[in-house]
Amino acid sequence: MSPIERAALAFRKQLSPSLLSDGSLPVEEKFTEADFAEIARAAIAAIRDPDEKMQEAGAEVVKYVGSSESREAHRSDAANTFRFMIDALLSDG
């Protein structure tokens, strides 16, 4: 199951109390499988830009790549890495 599919399933479970045990939707449900996938994509797109806390967390990882870089450069690298990962996730379908 792809990350988009996992996110769509999570949305289905939260928004659809009539979700069947196999994860499918009853025929009368107003949301379609495609609707949930689009909701998942929209949620992921909405978190594409990391906040300061996320940049700091990422900076802890990337600071070892180029220790001579400034703290702001580390934060920028972390933010860009996060964006690249989200873009890849969104393009994965």
PDB file of N, CA, C and O in Angstrom:
ATOM      1  N   MET A   1       0.848  -1.174   0.000  1.00  0.00           N
ATOM      2  CA  MET A   1       0.000   0.000   0.000  1.00  0.00           C
ATOM      3  C   MET A   1       0.893   1.237   0.000  1.00  0.00           C
ATOM      4  O   MET A   1       1.811   1.346   0.813  1.00  0.00           O
ATOM      5  N   SER A   2       0.623   2.163  -0.911  1.00  0.00           N
ATOM      6  CA  SER A   2       1.434   3.382  -1.012  1.00  0.00           C
ATOM      7  C   SER A   2       1.081   4.347   0.123  1.00  0.00           C
ATOM      8  O   SER A   2       0.031   4.205   0.749  1.00  0.00           O
ATOM      9  N   PRO A   3       1.956   5.335   0.394  1.00  0.00           N
ATOM     10  CA  PRO A   3       1.633   6.321   1.422  1.00  0.00           C
ATOM     11  C   PRO A   3       0.319   7.056   1.136  1.00  0.00           C
ATOM     12  O   PRO A   3      -0.440   7.348   2.060  1.00  0.00           O
ATOM     13  N   ILE A   4       0.051   7.351  -0.130  1.00  0.00           N
ATOM     14  CA  ILE A   4      -1.212   8.013  -0.486  1.00  0.00           C
ATOM     15  C   ILE A   4      -2.382   7.101  -0.131  1.00  0.00           C
ATOM     16  O   ILE A   4      -3.381   7.555   0.427  1.00  0.00           O
ATOM     17  N   GLU A   5      -2.260   5.825  -0.453  1.00  0.00           N
ATOM     18  CA  GLU A   5      -3.328   4.873  -0.137  1.00  0.00           C
ATOM     19  C   GLU A   5      -3.521   4.748   1.376  1.00  0.00           C
ATOM     20  O   GLU A   5      -4.653   4.664   1.851  1.00  0.00           O
ATOM     21  N   ARG A   6      -2.416   4.736   2.135  1.00  0.00           N
ATOM     22  CA  ARG A   6      -2.528   4.661   3.598  1.00  0.00           C
ATOM     23  C   ARG A   6      -3.204   5.907   4.151  1.00  0.00           C
ATOM     24  O   ARG A   6      -4.041   5.819   5.049  1.00  0.00           O
ATOM     25  N   ALA A   7      -2.840   7.066   3.613  1.00  0.00           N
ATOM     26  CA  ALA A   7      -3.469   8.314   4.066  1.00  0.00           C
ATOM     27  C   ALA A   7      -4.946   8.325   3.699  1.00  0.00           C
ATOM     28  O   ALA A   7      -5.780   8.745   4.502  1.00  0.00           O
ATOM     29  N   ALA A   8      -5.281   7.865   2.489  1.00  0.00           N
ATOM     30  CA  ALA A   8      -6.685   7.818   2.066  1.00  0.00           C
ATOM     31  C   ALA A   8      -7.481   6.885   2.976  1.00  0.00           C
ATOM     32  O   ALA A   8      -8.615   7.199   3.339  1.00  0.00           O
ATOM     33  N   LEU A   9      -6.906   5.752   3.346  1.00  0.00           N
ATOM     34  CA  LEU A   9      -7.582   4.827   4.244  1.00  0.00           C
ATOM     35  C   LEU A   9      -7.803   5.467   5.613  1.00  0.00           C
ATOM     36  O   LEU A   9      -8.864   5.304   6.217  1.00  0.00           O
ATOM     37  N   ALA A  10      -6.807   6.187   6.094  1.00  0.00           N
ATOM     38  CA  ALA A  10      -6.954   6.874   7.380  1.00  0.00           C
ATOM     39  C   ALA A  10      -8.085   7.896   7.321  1.00  0.00           C
ATOM     40  O   ALA A  10      -8.877   8.005   8.257  1.00  0.00           O
ATOM     41  N   PHE A  11      -8.162   8.642   6.225  1.00  0.00           N
ATOM     42  CA  PHE A  11      -9.258   9.604   6.068  1.00  0.00           C
ATOM     43  C   PHE A  11     -10.596   8.888   5.996  1.00  0.00           C
ATOM     44  O   PHE A  11     -11.570   9.327   6.606  1.00  0.00           O
ATOM     45  N   ARG A  12     -10.648   7.795   5.259  1.00  0.00           N
ATOM     46  CA  ARG A  12     -11.904   7.031   5.169  1.00  0.00           C
ATOM     47  C   ARG A  12     -12.361   6.584   6.554  1.00  0.00           C
ATOM     48  O   ARG A  12     -13.541   6.686   6.893  1.00  0.00           O
ATOM     49  N   LYS A  13     -11.421   6.092   7.342  1.00  0.00           N
ATOM     50  CA  LYS A  13     -11.771   5.610   8.677  1.00  0.00           C
ATOM     51  C   LYS A  13     -12.273   6.740   9.567  1.00  0.00           C
ATOM     52  O   LYS A  13     -13.179   6.541  10.376  1.00  0.00           O
ATOM     53  N   GLN A  14     -11.690   7.922   9.419  1.00  0.00           N
ATOM     54  CA  GLN A  14     -12.109   9.054  10.237  1.00  0.00           C
ATOM     55  C   GLN A  14     -13.430   9.663   9.772  1.00  0.00           C
ATOM     56  O   GLN A  14     -14.248  10.078  10.593  1.00  0.00           O
ATOM     57  N   LEU A  15     -13.637   9.716   8.465  1.00  0.00           N
ATOM     58  CA  LEU A  15     -14.792  10.412   7.913  1.00  0.00           C
ATOM     59  C   LEU A  15     -15.977   9.522   7.608  1.00  0.00           C
ATOM     60  O   LEU A  15     -17.080  10.013   7.369  1.00  0.00           O
ATOM     61  N   SER A  16     -15.765   8.239   7.614  1.00  0.00           N
ATOM     62  CA  SER A  16     -16.831   7.331   7.204  1.00  0.00           C
ATOM     63  C   SER A  16     -17.108   6.291   8.276  1.00  0.00           C
ATOM     64  O   SER A  16     -16.450   5.251   8.313  1.00  0.00           O
ATOM     65  N   PRO A  17     -18.077   6.555   9.150  1.00  0.00           N
ATOM     66  CA  PRO A  17     -18.382   5.576  10.195  1.00  0.00           C
ATOM     67  C   PRO A  17     -18.958   4.275   9.634  1.00  0.00           C
ATOM     68  O   PRO A  17     -19.006   3.263  10.334  1.00  0.00           O
ATOM     69  N   SER A  18     -19.389   4.303   8.386  1.00  0.00           N
ATOM     70  CA  SER A  18     -19.977   3.101   7.792  1.00  0.00           C
ATOM     71  C   SER A  18     -18.961   2.289   6.993  1.00  0.00           C
ATOM     72  O   SER A  18     -19.341   1.422   6.205  1.00  0.00           O
ATOM     73  N   LEU A  19     -17.671   2.566   7.191  1.00  0.00           N
ATOM     74  CA  LEU A  19     -16.613   1.827   6.496  1.00  0.00           C
ATOM     75  C   LEU A  19     -16.740   0.335   6.788  1.00  0.00           C
ATOM     76  O   LEU A  19     -16.891  -0.073   7.940  1.00  0.00           O
ATOM     77  N   LEU A  20     -16.678  -0.460   5.749  1.00  0.00           N
ATOM     78  CA  LEU A  20     -16.799  -1.908   5.912  1.00  0.00           C
ATOM     79  C   LEU A  20     -15.506  -2.497   6.470  1.00  0.00           C
ATOM     80  O   LEU A  20     -14.454  -1.862   6.394  1.00  0.00           O
ATOM     81  N   SER A  21     -15.576  -3.685   7.020  1.00  0.00           N
ATOM     82  CA  SER A  21     -14.413  -4.294   7.673  1.00  0.00           C
ATOM     83  C   SER A  21     -13.238  -4.507   6.722  1.00  0.00           C
ATOM     84  O   SER A  21     -12.091  -4.552   7.168  1.00  0.00           O
ATOM     85  N   ASP A  22     -13.500  -4.639   5.418  1.00  0.00           N
ATOM     86  CA  ASP A  22     -12.408  -4.831   4.457  1.00  0.00           C
ATOM     87  C   ASP A  22     -11.824  -3.501   3.971  1.00  0.00           C
ATOM     88  O   ASP A  22     -10.957  -3.482   3.097  1.00  0.00           O
ATOM     89  N   GLY A  23     -12.306  -2.382   4.545  1.00  0.00           N
ATOM     90  CA  GLY A  23     -11.800  -1.062   4.163  1.00  0.00           C
ATOM     91  C   GLY A  23     -12.527  -0.440   3.001  1.00  0.00           C
ATOM     92  O   GLY A  23     -12.206   0.681   2.606  1.00  0.00           O
ATOM     93  N   SER A  24     -13.510  -1.143   2.432  1.00  0.00           N
ATOM     94  CA  SER A  24     -14.254  -0.585   1.298  1.00  0.00           C
ATOM     95  C   SER A  24     -15.425   0.258   1.799  1.00  0.00           C
ATOM     96  O   SER A  24     -15.812   0.199   2.967  1.00  0.00           O
ATOM     97  N   LEU A  25     -15.968   1.035   0.882  1.00  0.00           N
ATOM     98  CA  LEU A  25     -17.086   1.910   1.217  1.00  0.00           C
ATOM     99  C   LEU A  25     -18.400   1.315   0.764  1.00  0.00           C
ATOM    100  O   LEU A  25     -18.462   0.702  -0.302  1.00  0.00           O
ATOM    101  N   PRO A  26     -19.456   1.483   1.550  1.00  0.00           N
ATOM    102  CA  PRO A  26     -20.773   1.052   1.086  1.00  0.00           C
ATOM    103  C   PRO A  26     -21.178   1.852  -0.150  1.00  0.00           C
ATOM    104  O   PRO A  26     -20.715   2.977  -0.342  1.00  0.00           O
ATOM    105  N   VAL A  27     -22.025   1.286  -0.971  1.00  0.00           N
ATOM    106  CA  VAL A  27     -22.441   1.938  -2.216  1.00  0.00           C
ATOM    107  C   VAL A  27     -23.055   3.300  -1.961  1.00  0.00           C
ATOM    108  O   VAL A  27     -22.859   4.226  -2.747  1.00  0.00           O
ATOM    109  N   GLU A  28     -23.794   3.430  -0.876  1.00  0.00           N
ATOM    110  CA  GLU A  28     -24.502   4.684  -0.627  1.00  0.00           C
ATOM    111  C   GLU A  28     -23.610   5.783  -0.047  1.00  0.00           C
ATOM    112  O   GLU A  28     -24.068   6.912   0.132  1.00  0.00           O
ATOM    113  N   GLU A  29     -22.370   5.478   0.242  1.00  0.00           N
ATOM    114  CA  GLU A  29     -21.475   6.478   0.827  1.00  0.00           C
ATOM    115  C   GLU A  29     -21.285   7.642  -0.136  1.00  0.00           C
ATOM    116  O   GLU A  29     -21.159   7.442  -1.344  1.00  0.00           O
ATOM    117  N   LYS A  30     -21.263   8.864   0.402  1.00  0.00           N
ATOM    118  CA  LYS A  30     -21.158  10.033  -0.469  1.00  0.00           C
ATOM    119  C   LYS A  30     -19.741  10.288  -0.977  1.00  0.00           C
ATOM    120  O   LYS A  30     -19.573  10.974  -1.986  1.00  0.00           O
ATOM    121  N   PHE A  31     -18.719   9.756  -0.309  1.00  0.00           N
ATOM    122  CA  PHE A  31     -17.343   9.912  -0.772  1.00  0.00           C
ATOM    123  C   PHE A  31     -16.930   8.684  -1.572  1.00  0.00           C
ATOM    124  O   PHE A  31     -17.290   7.560  -1.224  1.00  0.00           O
ATOM    125  N   THR A  32     -16.167   8.904  -2.653  1.00  0.00           N
ATOM    126  CA  THR A  32     -15.653   7.791  -3.448  1.00  0.00           C
ATOM    127  C   THR A  32     -14.200   7.526  -3.053  1.00  0.00           C
ATOM    128  O   THR A  32     -13.582   8.327  -2.352  1.00  0.00           O
ATOM    129  N   GLU A  33     -13.671   6.406  -3.505  1.00  0.00           N
ATOM    130  CA  GLU A  33     -12.257   6.095  -3.257  1.00  0.00           C
ATOM    131  C   GLU A  33     -11.380   7.221  -3.812  1.00  0.00           C
ATOM    132  O   GLU A  33     -10.412   7.631  -3.171  1.00  0.00           O
ATOM    133  N   ALA A  34     -11.721   7.714  -4.997  1.00  0.00           N
ATOM    134  CA  ALA A  34     -10.947   8.801  -5.612  1.00  0.00           C
ATOM    135  C   ALA A  34     -11.024  10.076  -4.773  1.00  0.00           C
ATOM    136  O   ALA A  34     -10.046  10.816  -4.676  1.00  0.00           O
ATOM    137  N   ASP A  35     -12.186  10.331  -4.168  1.00  0.00           N
ATOM    138  CA  ASP A  35     -12.325  11.503  -3.300  1.00  0.00           C
ATOM    139  C   ASP A  35     -11.341  11.422  -2.132  1.00  0.00           C
ATOM    140  O   ASP A  35     -10.676  12.404  -1.803  1.00  0.00           O
ATOM    141  N   PHE A  36     -11.253  10.251  -1.513  1.00  0.00           N
ATOM    142  CA  PHE A  36     -10.347  10.103  -0.377  1.00  0.00           C
ATOM    143  C   PHE A  36      -8.887  10.237  -0.805  1.00  0.00           C
ATOM    144  O   PHE A  36      -8.078  10.804  -0.071  1.00  0.00           O
ATOM    145  N   ALA A  37      -8.547   9.728  -1.969  1.00  0.00           N
ATOM    146  CA  ALA A  37      -7.177   9.890  -2.472  1.00  0.00           C
ATOM    147  C   ALA A  37      -6.873  11.370  -2.685  1.00  0.00           C
ATOM    148  O   ALA A  37      -5.773  11.825  -2.375  1.00  0.00           O
ATOM    149  N   GLU A  38      -7.831  12.120  -3.209  1.00  0.00           N
ATOM    150  CA  GLU A  38      -7.629  13.558  -3.418  1.00  0.00           C
ATOM    151  C   GLU A  38      -7.533  14.307  -2.090  1.00  0.00           C
ATOM    152  O   GLU A  38      -6.753  15.250  -1.963  1.00  0.00           O
ATOM    153  N   ILE A  39      -8.324  13.889  -1.101  1.00  0.00           N
ATOM    154  CA  ILE A  39      -8.219  14.489   0.234  1.00  0.00           C
ATOM    155  C   ILE A  39      -6.830  14.226   0.810  1.00  0.00           C
ATOM    156  O   ILE A  39      -6.218  15.124   1.389  1.00  0.00           O
ATOM    157  N   ALA A  40      -6.335  13.009   0.656  1.00  0.00           N
ATOM    158  CA  ALA A  40      -4.996  12.662   1.144  1.00  0.00           C
ATOM    159  C   ALA A  40      -3.943  13.511   0.443  1.00  0.00           C
ATOM    160  O   ALA A  40      -3.038  14.040   1.089  1.00  0.00           O
ATOM    161  N   ARG A  41      -4.057  13.642  -0.874  1.00  0.00           N
ATOM    162  CA  ARG A  41      -3.104  14.467  -1.624  1.00  0.00           C
ATOM    163  C   ARG A  41      -3.147  15.918  -1.150  1.00  0.00           C
ATOM    164  O   ARG A  41      -2.104  16.551  -0.989  1.00  0.00           O
ATOM    165  N   ALA A  42      -4.351  16.444  -0.926  1.00  0.00           N
ATOM    166  CA  ALA A  42      -4.493  17.827  -0.478  1.00  0.00           C
ATOM    167  C   ALA A  42      -3.856  18.023   0.899  1.00  0.00           C
ATOM    168  O   ALA A  42      -3.211  19.040   1.154  1.00  0.00           O
ATOM    169  N   ALA A  43      -4.044  17.043   1.780  1.00  0.00           N
ATOM    170  CA  ALA A  43      -3.447  17.139   3.114  1.00  0.00           C
ATOM    171  C   ALA A  43      -1.925  17.123   3.033  1.00  0.00           C
ATOM    172  O   ALA A  43      -1.252  17.904   3.706  1.00  0.00           O
ATOM    173  N   ILE A  44      -1.392  16.236   2.210  1.00  0.00           N
ATOM    174  CA  ILE A  44       0.064  16.162   2.067  1.00  0.00           C
ATOM    175  C   ILE A  44       0.603  17.436   1.430  1.00  0.00           C
ATOM    176  O   ILE A  44       1.643  17.944   1.849  1.00  0.00           O
ATOM    177  N   ALA A  45      -0.089  17.953   0.426  1.00  0.00           N
ATOM    178  CA  ALA A  45       0.338  19.206  -0.202  1.00  0.00           C
ATOM    179  C   ALA A  45       0.306  20.354   0.811  1.00  0.00           C
ATOM    180  O   ALA A  45       1.152  21.246   0.774  1.00  0.00           O
ATOM    181  N   ALA A  46      -0.678  20.322   1.715  1.00  0.00           N
ATOM    182  CA  ALA A  46      -0.808  21.378   2.716  1.00  0.00           C
ATOM    183  C   ALA A  46       0.351  21.385   3.704  1.00  0.00           C
ATOM    184  O   ALA A  46       0.657  22.430   4.279  1.00  0.00           O
ATOM    185  N   ILE A  47       1.003  20.243   3.916  1.00  0.00           N
ATOM    186  CA  ILE A  47       2.129  20.188   4.857  1.00  0.00           C
ATOM    187  C   ILE A  47       3.474  20.205   4.133  1.00  0.00           C
ATOM    188  O   ILE A  47       4.509  19.915   4.733  1.00  0.00           O
ATOM    189  N   ARG A  48       3.457  20.540   2.861  1.00  0.00           N
ATOM    190  CA  ARG A  48       4.687  20.530   2.064  1.00  0.00           C
ATOM    191  C   ARG A  48       5.759  21.447   2.647  1.00  0.00           C
ATOM    192  O   ARG A  48       6.935  21.083   2.662  1.00  0.00           O
ATOM    193  N   ASP A  49       5.380  22.615   3.120  1.00  0.00           N
ATOM    194  CA  ASP A  49       6.350  23.553   3.671  1.00  0.00           C
ATOM    195  C   ASP A  49       6.511  23.310   5.170  1.00  0.00           C
ATOM    196  O   ASP A  49       5.558  23.467   5.932  1.00  0.00           O
ATOM    197  N   PRO A  50       7.721  22.928   5.593  1.00  0.00           N
ATOM    198  CA  PRO A  50       7.941  22.617   7.005  1.00  0.00           C
ATOM    199  C   PRO A  50       7.919  23.868   7.875  1.00  0.00           C
ATOM    200  O   PRO A  50       8.306  24.952   7.439  1.00  0.00           O
ATOM    201  N   ASP A  51       7.461  23.698   9.104  1.00  0.00           N
ATOM    202  CA  ASP A  51       7.505  24.811  10.046  1.00  0.00           C
ATOM    203  C   ASP A  51       8.890  24.853  10.693  1.00  0.00           C
ATOM    204  O   ASP A  51       9.757  24.036  10.382  1.00  0.00           O
ATOM    205  N   GLU A  52       9.083  25.809  11.589  1.00  0.00           N
ATOM    206  CA  GLU A  52      10.411  25.988  12.189  1.00  0.00           C
ATOM    207  C   GLU A  52      10.868  24.755  12.969  1.00  0.00           C
ATOM    208  O   GLU A  52      12.036  24.373  12.898  1.00  0.00           O
ATOM    209  N   LYS A  53       9.967  24.144  13.699  1.00  0.00           N
ATOM    210  CA  LYS A  53      10.316  22.950  14.485  1.00  0.00           C
ATOM    211  C   LYS A  53      10.771  21.817  13.569  1.00  0.00           C
ATOM    212  O   LYS A  53      11.732  21.112  13.881  1.00  0.00           O
ATOM    213  N   MET A  54      10.093  21.642  12.457  1.00  0.00           N
ATOM    214  CA  MET A  54      10.465  20.599  11.511  1.00  0.00           C
ATOM    215  C   MET A  54      11.818  20.901  10.880  1.00  0.00           C
ATOM    216  O   MET A  54      12.638  20.001  10.698  1.00  0.00           O
ATOM    217  N   GLN A  55      12.051  22.171  10.546  1.00  0.00           N
ATOM    218  CA  GLN A  55      13.345  22.549   9.968  1.00  0.00           C
ATOM    219  C   GLN A  55      14.476  22.282  10.950  1.00  0.00           C
ATOM    220  O   GLN A  55      15.545  21.804  10.571  1.00  0.00           O
ATOM    221  N   GLU A  56      14.225  22.598  12.218  1.00  0.00           N
ATOM    222  CA  GLU A  56      15.242  22.344  13.249  1.00  0.00           C
ATOM    223  C   GLU A  56      15.534  20.853  13.357  1.00  0.00           C
ATOM    224  O   GLU A  56      16.692  20.442  13.443  1.00  0.00           O
ATOM    225  N   ALA A  57      14.476  20.047  13.352  1.00  0.00           N
ATOM    226  CA  ALA A  57      14.665  18.595  13.447  1.00  0.00           C
ATOM    227  C   ALA A  57      15.454  18.079  12.253  1.00  0.00           C
ATOM    228  O   ALA A  57      16.356  17.256  12.414  1.00  0.00           O
ATOM    229  N   GLY A  58      15.127  18.549  11.072  1.00  0.00           N
ATOM    230  CA  GLY A  58      15.858  18.137   9.881  1.00  0.00           C
ATOM    231  C   GLY A  58      17.289  18.632   9.885  1.00  0.00           C
ATOM    232  O   GLY A  58      18.189  17.954   9.390  1.00  0.00           O
ATOM    233  N   ALA A  59      17.502  19.822  10.447  1.00  0.00           N
ATOM    234  CA  ALA A  59      18.849  20.386  10.495  1.00  0.00           C
ATOM    235  C   ALA A  59      19.782  19.512  11.320  1.00  0.00           C
ATOM    236  O   ALA A  59      20.980  19.440  11.045  1.00  0.00           O
ATOM    237  N   GLU A  60      19.232  18.850  12.330  1.00  0.00           N
ATOM    238  CA  GLU A  60      20.044  17.947  13.140  1.00  0.00           C
ATOM    239  C   GLU A  60      20.597  16.802  12.304  1.00  0.00           C
ATOM    240  O   GLU A  60      21.689  16.300  12.570  1.00  0.00           O
ATOM    241  N   VAL A  61      19.839  16.391  11.293  1.00  0.00           N
ATOM    242  CA  VAL A  61      20.268  15.292  10.440  1.00  0.00           C
ATOM    243  C   VAL A  61      21.285  15.773   9.410  1.00  0.00           C
ATOM    244  O   VAL A  61      22.343  15.165   9.247  1.00  0.00           O
ATOM    245  N   VAL A  62      20.966  16.859   8.719  1.00  0.00           N
ATOM    246  CA  VAL A  62      21.812  17.277   7.608  1.00  0.00           C
ATOM    247  C   VAL A  62      23.057  18.044   8.041  1.00  0.00           C
ATOM    248  O   VAL A  62      23.949  18.269   7.223  1.00  0.00           O
ATOM    249  N   LYS A  63      23.138  18.446   9.288  1.00  0.00           N
ATOM    250  CA  LYS A  63      24.315  19.228   9.702  1.00  0.00           C
ATOM    251  C   LYS A  63      25.606  18.425   9.610  1.00  0.00           C
ATOM    252  O   LYS A  63      26.695  18.996   9.548  1.00  0.00           O
ATOM    253  N   TYR A  64      25.485  17.128   9.603  1.00  0.00           N
ATOM    254  CA  TYR A  64      26.679  16.301   9.510  1.00  0.00           C
ATOM    255  C   TYR A  64      27.171  16.148   8.079  1.00  0.00           C
ATOM    256  O   TYR A  64      28.281  15.667   7.851  1.00  0.00           O
ATOM    257  N   VAL A  65      26.356  16.552   7.118  1.00  0.00           N
ATOM    258  CA  VAL A  65      26.754  16.450   5.720  1.00  0.00           C
ATOM    259  C   VAL A  65      27.812  17.495   5.396  1.00  0.00           C
ATOM    260  O   VAL A  65      28.802  17.194   4.730  1.00  0.00           O
ATOM    261  N   GLY A  66      27.611  18.696   5.856  1.00  0.00           N
ATOM    262  CA  GLY A  66      28.572  19.776   5.633  1.00  0.00           C
ATOM    263  C   GLY A  66      28.713  20.592   6.893  1.00  0.00           C
ATOM    264  O   GLY A  66      28.044  21.614   7.046  1.00  0.00           O
ATOM    265  N   SER A  67      29.559  20.167   7.788  1.00  0.00           N
ATOM    266  CA  SER A  67      29.656  20.802   9.100  1.00  0.00           C
ATOM    267  C   SER A  67      30.129  22.253   9.039  1.00  0.00           C
ATOM    268  O   SER A  67      29.973  22.996  10.008  1.00  0.00           O
ATOM    269  N   SER A  68      30.703  22.661   7.910  1.00  0.00           N
ATOM    270  CA  SER A  68      31.173  24.043   7.800  1.00  0.00           C
ATOM    271  C   SER A  68      30.059  25.011   7.397  1.00  0.00           C
ATOM    272  O   SER A  68      30.260  26.226   7.393  1.00  0.00           O
ATOM    273  N   GLU A  69      28.892  24.475   7.059  1.00  0.00           N
ATOM    274  CA  GLU A  69      27.772  25.340   6.680  1.00  0.00           C
ATOM    275  C   GLU A  69      27.199  26.045   7.906  1.00  0.00           C
ATOM    276  O   GLU A  69      27.339  25.583   9.038  1.00  0.00           O
ATOM    277  N   SER A  70      26.552  27.173   7.644  1.00  0.00           N
ATOM    278  CA  SER A  70      25.906  27.920   8.726  1.00  0.00           C
ATOM    279  C   SER A  70      24.630  27.204   9.177  1.00  0.00           C
ATOM    280  O   SER A  70      24.109  26.341   8.471  1.00  0.00           O
ATOM    281  N   ARG A  71      24.141  27.567  10.344  1.00  0.00           N
ATOM    282  CA  ARG A  71      22.900  26.981  10.863  1.00  0.00           C
ATOM    283  C   ARG A  71      21.743  27.257   9.910  1.00  0.00           C
ATOM    284  O   ARG A  71      20.904  26.385   9.685  1.00  0.00           O
ATOM    285  N   GLU A  72      21.692  28.450   9.355  1.00  0.00           N
ATOM    286  CA  GLU A  72      20.619  28.803   8.414  1.00  0.00           C
ATOM    287  C   GLU A  72      20.708  27.941   7.153  1.00  0.00           C
ATOM    288  O   GLU A  72      19.679  27.543   6.606  1.00  0.00           O
ATOM    289  N   ALA A  73      21.907  27.653   6.694  1.00  0.00           N
ATOM    290  CA  ALA A  73      22.075  26.769   5.533  1.00  0.00           C
ATOM    291  C   ALA A  73      21.584  25.366   5.850  1.00  0.00           C
ATOM    292  O   ALA A  73      20.965  24.721   5.004  1.00  0.00           O
ATOM    293  N   HIS A  74      21.853  24.884   7.065  1.00  0.00           N
ATOM    294  CA  HIS A  74      21.354  23.565   7.477  1.00  0.00           C
ATOM    295  C   HIS A  74      19.828  23.540   7.466  1.00  0.00           C
ATOM    296  O   HIS A  74      19.212  22.583   6.997  1.00  0.00           O
ATOM    297  N   ARG A  75      19.236  24.600   7.987  1.00  0.00           N
ATOM    298  CA  ARG A  75      17.775  24.675   8.021  1.00  0.00           C
ATOM    299  C   ARG A  75      17.204  24.701   6.609  1.00  0.00           C
ATOM    300  O   ARG A  75      16.200  24.047   6.327  1.00  0.00           O
ATOM    301  N   SER A  76      17.836  25.444   5.739  1.00  0.00           N
ATOM    302  CA  SER A  76      17.380  25.523   4.351  1.00  0.00           C
ATOM    303  C   SER A  76      17.507  24.164   3.665  1.00  0.00           C
ATOM    304  O   SER A  76      16.607  23.746   2.936  1.00  0.00           O
ATOM    305  N   ASP A  77      18.615  23.481   3.896  1.00  0.00           N
ATOM    306  CA  ASP A  77      18.803  22.139   3.328  1.00  0.00           C
ATOM    307  C   ASP A  77      17.730  21.176   3.838  1.00  0.00           C
ATOM    308  O   ASP A  77      17.178  20.382   3.076  1.00  0.00           O
ATOM    309  N   ALA A  78      17.446  21.260   5.136  1.00  0.00           N
ATOM    310  CA  ALA A  78      16.426  20.383   5.719  1.00  0.00           C
ATOM    311  C   ALA A  78      15.059  20.665   5.105  1.00  0.00           C
ATOM    312  O   ALA A  78      14.320  19.738   4.772  1.00  0.00           O
ATOM    313  N   ALA A  79      14.725  21.942   4.956  1.00  0.00           N
ATOM    314  CA  ALA A  79      13.435  22.310   4.363  1.00  0.00           C
ATOM    315  C   ALA A  79      13.340  21.823   2.919  1.00  0.00           C
ATOM    316  O   ALA A  79      12.303  21.311   2.495  1.00  0.00           O
ATOM    317  N   ASN A  80      14.416  21.984   2.177  1.00  0.00           N
ATOM    318  CA  ASN A  80      14.410  21.532   0.786  1.00  0.00           C
ATOM    319  C   ASN A  80      14.318  20.010   0.695  1.00  0.00           C
ATOM    320  O   ASN A  80      13.628  19.478  -0.174  1.00  0.00           O
ATOM    321  N   THR A  81      15.014  19.313   1.594  1.00  0.00           N
ATOM    322  CA  THR A  81      14.940  17.850   1.612  1.00  0.00           C
ATOM    323  C   THR A  81      13.511  17.404   1.884  1.00  0.00           C
ATOM    324  O   THR A  81      13.009  16.497   1.221  1.00  0.00           O
ATOM    325  N   PHE A  82      12.860  18.026   2.841  1.00  0.00           N
ATOM    326  CA  PHE A  82      11.467  17.705   3.157  1.00  0.00           C
ATOM    327  C   PHE A  82      10.575  17.962   1.946  1.00  0.00           C
ATOM    328  O   PHE A  82       9.743  17.121   1.606  1.00  0.00           O
ATOM    329  N   ARG A  83      10.733  19.102   1.296  1.00  0.00           N
ATOM    330  CA  ARG A  83       9.920  19.415   0.110  1.00  0.00           C
ATOM    331  C   ARG A  83      10.135  18.394  -1.011  1.00  0.00           C
ATOM    332  O   ARG A  83       9.181  17.950  -1.651  1.00  0.00           O
ATOM    333  N   PHE A  84      11.386  18.035  -1.235  1.00  0.00           N
ATOM    334  CA  PHE A  84      11.670  17.041  -2.268  1.00  0.00           C
ATOM    335  C   PHE A  84      10.982  15.717  -1.948  1.00  0.00           C
ATOM    336  O   PHE A  84      10.445  15.059  -2.839  1.00  0.00           O
ATOM    337  N   MET A  85      11.000  15.333  -0.689  1.00  0.00           N
ATOM    338  CA  MET A  85      10.364  14.079  -0.289  1.00  0.00           C
ATOM    339  C   MET A  85       8.854  14.154  -0.464  1.00  0.00           C
ATOM    340  O   MET A  85       8.243  13.200  -0.944  1.00  0.00           O
ATOM    341  N   ILE A  86       8.246  15.267  -0.086  1.00  0.00           N
ATOM    342  CA  ILE A  86       6.797  15.424  -0.258  1.00  0.00           C
ATOM    343  C   ILE A  86       6.451  15.469  -1.742  1.00  0.00           C
ATOM    344  O   ILE A  86       5.470  14.861  -2.171  1.00  0.00           O
ATOM    345  N   ASP A  87       7.251  16.187  -2.524  1.00  0.00           N
ATOM    346  CA  ASP A  87       6.988  16.225  -3.975  1.00  0.00           C
ATOM    347  C   ASP A  87       7.060  14.821  -4.580  1.00  0.00           C
ATOM    348  O   ASP A  87       6.245  14.449  -5.424  1.00  0.00           O
ATOM    349  N   ALA A  88       8.048  14.057  -4.132  1.00  0.00           N
ATOM    350  CA  ALA A  88       8.174  12.680  -4.626  1.00  0.00           C
ATOM    351  C   ALA A  88       6.960  11.852  -4.210  1.00  0.00           C
ATOM    352  O   ALA A  88       6.446  11.061  -5.001  1.00  0.00           O
ATOM    353  N   LEU A  89       6.504  12.029  -2.983  1.00  0.00           N
ATOM    354  CA  LEU A  89       5.337  11.310  -2.502  1.00  0.00           C
ATOM    355  C   LEU A  89       4.102  11.661  -3.327  1.00  0.00           C
ATOM    356  O   LEU A  89       3.332  10.780  -3.711  1.00  0.00           O
ATOM    357  N   LEU A  90       3.918  12.957  -3.596  1.00  0.00           N
ATOM    358  CA  LEU A  90       2.756  13.384  -4.367  1.00  0.00           C
ATOM    359  C   LEU A  90       2.805  12.903  -5.827  1.00  0.00           C
ATOM    360  O   LEU A  90       1.766  12.657  -6.439  1.00  0.00           O
ATOM    361  N   SER A  91       3.985  12.777  -6.359  1.00  0.00           N
ATOM    362  CA  SER A  91       4.095  12.327  -7.749  1.00  0.00           C
ATOM    363  C   SER A  91       3.983  10.808  -7.880  1.00  0.00           C
ATOM    364  O   SER A  91       3.850  10.279  -8.984  1.00  0.00           O
ATOM    365  N   ASP A  92       4.038  10.119  -6.748  1.00  0.00           N
ATOM    366  CA  ASP A  92       4.021   8.666  -6.721  1.00  0.00           C
ATOM    367  C   ASP A  92       2.625   8.079  -6.947  1.00  0.00           C
ATOM    368  O   ASP A  92       2.486   6.930  -7.368  1.00  0.00           O
ATOM    369  N   GLY A  93       1.608   8.869  -6.667  1.00  0.00           N
ATOM    370  CA  GLY A  93       0.243   8.415  -6.908  1.00  0.00           C
ATOM    371  C   GLY A  93      -0.240   7.478  -5.889  1.00  0.00           C
ATOM    372  O   GLY A  93      -1.377   7.014  -5.967  1.00  0.00           O
TER     373      GLY A  93
END
